[in-house]
Amino acid sequence: MRRLIPLLILALFGAACTSTGGADSEFTTEETTTTTSRAQRTTGTRAPETTTTAPATETPPETVDGNDEDPPVDLSGLDVGDPGGDMSGLTAERALNSIGDPTFPGIGNAGYDVQSYDITLDLTGEELVAEAVIELVAQVDLPGFNLDLEGMNVDEVRVDDEPVLFRRDGRELIVRLADPLPTGASASVFVAYNGTPQPIVANDLPFNLGFQTRSWGTFVASEPIGAATWFPANDHPQDKALFTITMTVPSGETGVGPGQLIESTTNADGSETFVWRAREPMSTYLASVATGDFEVSTETLDNGLVIRHAVHASSVGITGTTLDSTVEMIAEFEAQFGPYPFESYGVLVVPESLGFALENQTLSLFGEDIIASSAAQPILAHELAHHWFGDNISPAAWDDIWLNEGFATWAEWWWTERIGGGDRVDQAATIPMAPLSGIDASSLFDLNVYWRGGLTVEALRREVGDEMFGTILREWTDRYGGGVASTENFIDLVTELAGPAPADTVSQWVFSPAMPQLPPDR
């Protein structure tokens, strides 16, 4: 992600810090257990709230009124199980309502691993009417589980097509099972919900976070904890999953999502339904949709990679030929980092001055302000590079965020120099910046995360030379692609491939209170 800060600074340094934070928002406790019929959900009409009934012999009355305490669950030794993931970054206490992230201890949920999300959104009425089917696998014996969901009215929860009891507690959707789900067992969780998604707003966020509604349509900007504003989720990068998203929109609008369009239908009432599927694992914060009057262009390269851009009709003139560099950028980055890791890529341009760009997986989000600025090419390179560093390899915990932003910033600098944009590295090295450890929510996207992160990558390149540097980058993506990784993982890999001295260089740049000196360029 990148923020667009004053163009004077961009002209000098070619980079900007970006911010979203999700800081310590306060959530009101809402305890409801309600249901509607399927017919009422599909027509957007809610039934009067009623108490969900469970099998008479199963659940004690206190679960129904929502005043029970969560049952104890043994989470010791729990591993999320995603490829490449270890738990070294998750240092906070884990519970059913927390995956253990030190930056955001209250987000994510432990005890299960989501395999896939199948989300259906009806945006034709005044409110969103939605359903989600979540396929998950229990990692411990579960008497119940939690999902993250901000606001919204939950009408019904079913597990393996059986109604179950649930209640709300702020961000938490708490589900209780009639019979425990044993370790290793899979379950299909159905959640019907409706309402008007409300973005997260906090003092240290430069923009609203999550699902955004405008007069022209909708879009999503979720990093780091905004996915729960529009679907029930295990909202942490550790738990990657496959996504299928179905959107029904009013006549004349287009629904755009991640991956590839697999079906579009014109309905009897004139509304349009679009089905998008992402066939590679995705962290929840990278899932996105957009609706409105978008012009979608699609090109399939010789290697099968699909390039598709979605530009709002009112933004086409401003965008012009700016996106024509995409294919060349991908080819150059593949030579540096290894094969592009997804089946499609493109840019979404919305008719807004966002002040930031965001690497939503396979569909990077841009506003007209950046697309029309002199910073467009560097920031396009930055968001594309995230698809190797941040999207394919996501942070094991949010205080590993420099692994996303540092690599993307280095790639941005490399591309900028390639197109004759001057030496960004030496300019950045003149600015004193804090170390890359101990990152909290308020500093998650501070300048040091980007520029000192980028300088860390450049210091490693100068220390080991281009050949070994390329070997490290390709092994990093090969070993941890499709999953998550931590700072510890990266330092261990550098030690393994290049030895202790280069690993110490990386450690100094990450952890030293004082800014180290860049090694001389070879």
N, C-alpha and C positions, 0 to 999 in steps of 0.2 A: 504494500500500500504506500501511496505517496500523497502528501498534502501539497497543495499549491500555495506557497508562501510568496511574499512580494517578489515580483519579477526581477527586481534589482539583485536580490540574493541568488535567484536562480541563474541570472546572467553571470554572476561571479563564480558560483560553485556548481551549477548544473544539477543540484539535488535539493530535496526538501524533506523535512521530517513530516511524519504523518501521524495521525492520532485517532484513536478511538479508545475508549477506555472502558467503559462498563464499570466504572468505579463502583464504590459501595452504595448502590441504590438501596433505598428502603422499600420494602414490599409489604403491602397490607395482607393480613391473613384472611383467606377466603375459604370457608369450609362448606362445600356443597357436594351432594351426591344426586345427580339429576339424570334424566333420560328423556329422549324424544323418540318418536317413531321415525323410521327411515323415510317415510313419505313426507313428514313434517320437515325433516332436514333438507330434503332435496327441493322443497318449495320455499325454503328460507323462513318458515314459520315455526316458532318455538312453542312447544307445549308448556302448560303451567309446570313449575318445578315440582317434582315428586321425589320421594325417597326410593332409591334403587333397592330392590329386594334381592337377597342372595339365598341360596339353599338354606332351609330353616335350621339345619343342624350345624352349619359351618361357622358363621362369623358372629362374635359376641356383639351385643347392642352398642357398646361404646365405639366400635368401628363405624357404625352407621352415623352417629352424631359427630364423628370427627375429633373426639377428645382423647382418643387413645394415644399412648406413646408408641413410637416405632419399636417393633420387636428387635432384640439384639441379633446381629448376624456376624458370624466370624469371617472377617475379610483379610485375615493375616495371610501373607504370601500371595495375595491376589495379583494377577497379571492381566492386563487388558487384552493381550493376545494378538494385537495387530502386528503385521510383519515389520521387523526392525525395532519394535517398541520395547523399551525397558522402562523400569519404574524409577530410574535414578533421578528424574526430574520432579517426581510427585512426592514432595516432602511433607505436605500437610496431612492431617488425619483423614483417612478415608471412611466414608459411611454411605449408607444407601442414598443420601442426598448430597454427596460430595465425592468427586473422583480424587481429591487430594492435591489440587493445584495450589502452590504456595502463593501465587499472585491473586487468584480468585478462589479462596477455599470453599465457597458456597456453590460453585458451578459444577456441572457434570454429575454423574451418578455412578456409583460403584456396584459391582455384583453381576453385571451382565455385559455382553458384547453385541452391539447392533450389527446385523448382517446387511439389512437393506431398509430403506424407507420408500414407501409408495404413497405419494401425497396427491390428493385431489382437491383442487381449489375452484370454487364457483364464484366468479367475480362479477356476475351479471346483475346482482341486486345491490341494495344499499349497504349491506353487510357481507363480509366474507362468510361463506358456508363451506366447510372443509371436512375432509376425512383423511386420516393417516393410518396406514397399515405398516407396522414396525415388526420386522422379523428379528428376533434376538435369541441369544444362547446364554443360559445361566452359567456363571463361573463359580458360584457357590450355591448351596441350598438356599433358595429364596422363598421366604414367606410372603414376599411382595417386592415391589421395586418402585423407584421414582423416575419420573421424566421431568425435564425442564420445560415449562410453558409459561410465558408472560401473558397475563390478562386472559382474554378470550373466555367464552362460555363453553364448558365441556358438557356435552349432552349425554354421551354414552361411552363406556369403556368395556371392551370385550377382550378376553384372552382365550385363544383357540375357539372363538365363536360362542363362548359362554360369558354372560354378564358377570362383572365383578364389581366389588365395592371400591370406591375411590373418594378422595377428598383433596382439597386445595389448601396449600399453606404458602402464600406468596408465590414465588416462582415455581414451587414444587407441585407437581401432579402426583399424588401418592396413591399407589394401587395396592390393594390387599387381595391375596389369592385365597380361595377356599381350600386348596391343597397346595403345599409348597412345591415349587419347581426345583427338581433336583439338579445337582451339578452336571453340566454337559447337556441338559435337555434344552430343546428349542421351543419357542412359543411365538405365536402370531398375535400381536397386540393391535386391536382396532380402537381408534379414538375418533369420535365425531365431535366437532367443535364449531363455533361460529362467533362472530363479533367483528369489531373494527380493530385491526392490529394497531397497537400504539407503540411507536418507537421508544427506546430507552433514552432518556435525557439525563445527563449528569454534568456537573460543573466542569469536569476536566475533559469532556468530549467536545471536539470542534464541530460536531454535527450529530444529528439524531441517528440512533443505531438500531438497525433491523429493517423491518418492512416499512416502506415509505409510500404514502398515497398522495398524488398530485392531481390537479385538474386534467392533465394530459394522460394520466395512467399511473402505473406503479413501478417501483424498482426496489432492490434489496441491497443494503450495505451492512453486513453483520459482524465484521471483525471487531472485537473478539467474541462477544457473548450475545449477539443479537439474533441468532437463528431461532431462539425460543419465542421470539415475537410473532412467528408465523407458522410454526409447526412444533408438535411435541417431540423432544429430542434428548439424546444424551449429548449435551452441548459442550463438548470439549474435543480438541484436536486428536486426543488419544484414540477416540472411538470412531474410526473411519467406517464408511458403509457405502453401498451402492444406492443410487437414487433414480426413481422414476417420478416425474412430476407431470400431472395432468391439469391443464388450465382451461376453463370455459370463460370466454370473454364476450362482451357485447359485439354485435355486428359491426364490421369495419375495423376492429382492433386485431392485434396479433399478440399471441403469448410466446415469449422467448424464454428458454431455460438452458440448463447445462447439458453437455454431451451432444446428442444429435436428435433431430426431429424424427420421430418414428411414425407419427400419424397426425393428420389434421382432418377435421370433419366440420361441415356446415350443418347445424342442427335445424330442426323444423321451425323453430322460432326465430331463426336468423342468427343466433349466437354461433360462435366458433369455438371448437375444442381442439387444443394442441397437446400432444403427448411428447415429452422430451425424456430421454434416458441417458444417464451417465454410466458407462460400463466400467469405469475404473473407480477405486475407492476414493471417497471424498470426506473431508472433515466438515462438520455441520456449518461452521462459519463461512465456508466457501460456496455453499449452495445458494443459488440465486434464481430469481425469476424477474421478468419485466413484462408489462402489458401496455399497449397503446398503439399508436399509428406508426409502426416500425417498418422500415424497408430492410428486408433480410437478403443479403447476397451470399451465394454459396459457390465454392470452388473446391474441387477435389484434386489434390496434387498427385503426381505419378506414384508416390509411395503410399497412397491411400489416405493421407491426412486430409481432413476436411477443414477448410478455412471458411468460416461463416461470420460475417459482421452484421450487426443489427443497429441501424442508425435511424433515430426518430426522423419522420418526414420533415419536420421543421429544422432539423440539424444537418440535413444533407449538404446544403450549400456551405455551411461553416466547416464541415468535415473535409469536403473536397477530396484531394488525393492523399491526404495524410496517412491513411491506412495502407497505402500501396507498398510500404516498406516491410509489411508483416512477413511475407514469405522469405525475403532476404535475411531478416533478423533471425527467423527460426533456423535457417540453414547455418548461419554463423554461430549461433548458440549451440546447435547440435555438434558442431566441430569442437567446441570448447567443453561442453558438459555431457555429451552423449545424446542418444535419440530423444526427441520430444516424447514425453511420457503419456500423452493422452491421444484419443482418436480424433479430436477436433480442437480448434482454437479460433477465437474471434474477439472482437471488441464490441461492446454495447455503448452507444453514445446517446445520452438522454438530454433533453432540452432544459438543462439546469446549469447554474454556476455552482458546482459542488464544492470546489476548494480542495478536492482530493481525487485520487484514482485508486481503484481497488481490484486486486487480482482474483476476483470470483472465478472459480475453476472452470476453465475453457471459455469464459465469457467475461473478460476484464471490463470493469465499469469505468466510463469516462463521462465527464460533463463537457459542455461547450467551452468552458473557460480554458481547460487544459488543451483540448483538441485544437483550439484556435490560437494557442500561445506558442512562443518560441521554445518552450519546454516540452512540446508534444513528443518529439522523437526520443529524447532521453527517458521520458516517463513511460512511453510505450515500451521501450526496451526494459525498463524496470519491472513493469507488470508482467511482461512476457517471461522474464527470467524467473519470476516467482513460481512459474509453473514447474520448474525444476526444484526451486528452493523456497518452500513454503506450502506449495500445493502437493507436489509429489512426495517430498519429505517435509512433514509438518512438525512443529515444535512439540517435544515430549511434554513440556510445561510452558506456560506463557512467559516465564522469565528466561527461556531460551530463544526469545523472539529475534535476537540479533542474527541467528542462523538464517532466518527469513530475510531480514532487511539488509544485513551486511552483504550477503551474497548478491542480492538484487541490486544493491547500490554499486557494488564492484562491477557488475555486468553493465549497469547504466553508464558508469565512467568509461568502461572499455569501449562500449558502442559509441559514446560521445567523442572520444579521441579518434575512433576509426573514421567518423564522418567529419573530422576536422574541427572538433569543438574545444580544443585546448586541453591542458593538463589539469584535470580535476583533482587528482590524487594529491599532488604537492600543495594545492590550495587548501584542501581539507585538512592536511596534516599540520597546518599552522594554527588550528583552533584547539585550545585545551578542552578536553571532554572527559566526562566521568567514565569509570570502568563499566563493563557490560554485565556485571553481576549485581545481585540484589535489586533487580528491577521490580518495582511495585506498579500498581494499576495506574497511578498518576504519571509515571515516567515510561510507560510501556512503549510509547512512540516518540520519545525525545530524540534530539539530534544525535546524541552519542550512539543510539541503537543503529542508526543509519550510517553515519560517517565514521565513527570509530569502528563499527562493525565492518564497513567496507575497507577501512585501513588494515584491519586484522587480516582480511583475505589477501590484500595486496602485500602485506609484510610476509605472509607465508609464501606467496609466489616469488618474491625477491629472494627469500631464504633458500628455497629448494630449486629454483629454476623452472622454466616453462614446461619442460617435459614431465618432471615429477609432479608439478602442480596439476597438469592435465590428468595424470594418473590418479591423483588424490580425488579430484572432482568427479571423475567417472566412476571410481570405486565407491565414493560417497553416494552417488545416485543409484548405482547398481545394488549396493548392500541395503540401503534404507528406503529406496523408492517404494511407494505404495503404503508407507507406514509413517512412523514418527522417529525422531532422534533428538538427543540432548547434546549439550556442550561437551559433556564427558565422552559421549560417543565420538564426537569429532576429534577431540584431542587424542583419544585412544587410537583412532584410525591414522592420524598423522604420525604418531609414535610408531605404529606398526609398519607403515610404508616408507617413512622418511627418517625416523630415528628420534631420539629424545631432544636434540637441540632445536629442530623446527617446532616440535611440540611445545617446548618451553617458550619459544617466540610467540606462539598463539596464546599460551597461558598468560604471558605478560600483557599482551594487548587486551585480553579479556578481563583480567583480574587486577592488574596493577593500578593503584590509585593515581599514579602519575602517568602521563602519556609517554609511551616508549618512543624511541627514534626509529623511523623507518630504515631498514637495511638499504644499502646502496643498490640501485637497479643494475641488473646484469646486462 
